[in-house]
Amino acid sequence: MPKKRMIENPKILTDLQSANFHDAFYEEELEIVNCSVENSQVENESIERLILSKVIFKNVSFVNSSFMNIDITDVIFDNCNLSNVRLCEGIIHRAEFKNCKLLGLDVSDANLGNVLFNNCDLKLSNFAEARLKQVNLEQSTLRSANFFDTKLNKVSFNRCDLNDIDFSHTILKGIDISTCTFEQINVSLESLVGCEVSSEQAIGFSKLLGLKIKD
């Protein structure tokens, strides 16, 4: 089993008041703070520099929305749908995504720190040129995800589906993918140096060297 990275949990009050996401539109600053938002749809929205702090979203759909330069701190997304949502160039700190649908999520050029993705669908997601520090991905699907030129620091992939993921120009030194499954991934030999893999995976990677394995 790979070593699970210790990350900071979201710091949220226990007695949050219920709120409507669109209440933020009536404030001078676009922010949602110290509340819970449940069972609602926030689809096809386009908001820049939105601030989310100390919020729990449960059963909320954000499909096809754009939140460029968003600031997310101390936030939990529980059973939410963020498919095709753009969080490019944003800051995501002390956040949890649990049982979420994140198909096509775009966090390119964003900063993620102390973030948990647990049992999430991240197929076709885009992490290109993002910076991840102390991020745990647990039992999630990352098929055809884009990690081009992504900076990974203390990142954990545990029992994830990495088939057809793109790790081009991404250094995997110190990253443990031994419990993950994949038929093929896009990665260079140079990027694999120091990556922790299973014996079965090692045999597969040997093909990159043109080796022929004999029993």
CORFEN-V195148 format. One record per residue. RES is the residue in one letter. PHI is phi in whole degrees, -180 to 180 (999 if undefined). Layout:
res=RES phi=PHI
res=RES phi=PHI
This chain:
res=M phi=999
res=P phi=-69
res=K phi=-71
res=K phi=-76
res=R phi=-75
res=M phi=-77
res=I phi=-128
res=E phi=-80
res=N phi=-81
res=P phi=-59
res=K phi=-101
res=I phi=-129
res=L phi=-66
res=T phi=-85
res=D phi=-114
res=L phi=-76
res=Q phi=-88
res=S phi=-72
res=A phi=-146
res=N phi=-104
res=F phi=-54
res=H phi=-74
res=D phi=-59
res=A phi=-62
res=F phi=-69
res=Y phi=-97
res=E phi=-102
res=E phi=-63
res=E phi=-108
res=L phi=-79
res=E phi=-148
res=I phi=-127
res=V phi=-136
res=N phi=52
res=C phi=-159
res=S phi=-123
res=V phi=-125
res=E phi=-132
res=N phi=50
res=S phi=-143
res=Q phi=-119
res=V phi=-130
res=E phi=-100
res=N phi=59
res=E phi=-92
res=S phi=-139
res=I phi=-135
res=E phi=-106
res=R phi=60
res=L phi=-72
res=I phi=-115
res=L phi=-120
res=S phi=-144
res=K phi=57
res=V phi=-130
res=I phi=-115
res=F phi=-106
res=K phi=-131
res=N phi=56
res=V phi=-114
res=S phi=-106
res=F phi=-114
res=V phi=-51
res=N phi=61
res=S phi=-103
res=S phi=-126
res=F phi=-127
res=M phi=-64
res=N phi=58
res=I phi=-73
res=D phi=-120
res=I phi=-114
res=T phi=-137
res=D phi=59
res=V phi=-134
res=I phi=-118
res=F phi=-109
res=D phi=-116
res=N phi=56
res=C phi=-105
res=N phi=-116
res=L phi=-116
res=S phi=-66
res=N phi=57
res=V phi=-96
res=R phi=-104
res=L phi=-120
res=C phi=-60
res=E phi=61
res=G phi=-92
res=I phi=-120
res=I phi=-125
res=H phi=-134
res=R phi=48
res=A phi=-133
res=E phi=-128
res=F phi=-117
res=K phi=-118
res=N phi=54
res=C phi=-105
res=K phi=-96
res=L phi=-124
res=L phi=-60
res=G phi=74
res=L phi=-58
res=D phi=-117
res=V phi=-117
res=S phi=-61
res=D phi=59
res=A phi=-102
res=N phi=-110
res=L phi=-118
res=G phi=-138
res=N phi=56
res=V phi=-121
res=L phi=-117
res=F phi=-113
res=N phi=-123
res=N phi=57
res=C phi=-114
res=D phi=-98
res=L phi=-112
res=K phi=-59
res=L phi=63
res=S phi=-73
res=N phi=-123
res=F phi=-110
res=A phi=-58
res=E phi=59
res=A phi=-84
res=R phi=-120
res=L phi=-112
res=K phi=-133
res=Q phi=55
res=V phi=-124
res=N phi=-111
res=L phi=-113
res=E phi=-117
res=Q phi=47
res=S phi=-120
res=T phi=-101
res=L phi=-121
res=R phi=-58
res=S phi=61
res=A phi=-75
res=N phi=-110
res=F phi=-115
res=F phi=-68
res=D phi=53
res=T phi=-94
res=K phi=-91
res=L phi=-113
res=N phi=-131
res=K phi=58
res=V phi=-107
res=S phi=-119
res=F phi=-111
res=N phi=-122
res=R phi=55
res=C phi=-104
res=D phi=-92
res=L phi=-108
res=N phi=-61
res=D phi=64
res=I phi=-73
res=D phi=-109
res=F phi=-105
res=S phi=-58
res=H phi=61
res=T phi=-117
res=I phi=-79
res=L phi=-107
res=K phi=-59
res=G phi=83
res=I phi=-95
res=D phi=-103
res=I phi=-117
res=S phi=-65
res=T phi=-95
res=C phi=-89
res=T phi=-117
res=F phi=-170
res=E phi=-95
res=Q phi=-155
res=I phi=-139
res=N phi=-96
res=V phi=-156
res=S phi=-94
res=L phi=-62
res=E phi=-62
res=S phi=-71
res=L phi=-80
res=V phi=-59
res=G phi=87
res=C phi=-79
res=E phi=-95
res=V phi=-131
res=S phi=-81
res=S phi=-62
res=E phi=-64
res=Q phi=-65
res=A phi=-61
res=I phi=-63
res=G phi=-64
res=F phi=-68
res=S phi=-62
res=K phi=-66
res=L phi=-63
res=L phi=-89
res=G phi=78
res=L phi=-79
res=K phi=-116
res=I phi=-86
res=K phi=-117
res=D phi=-80
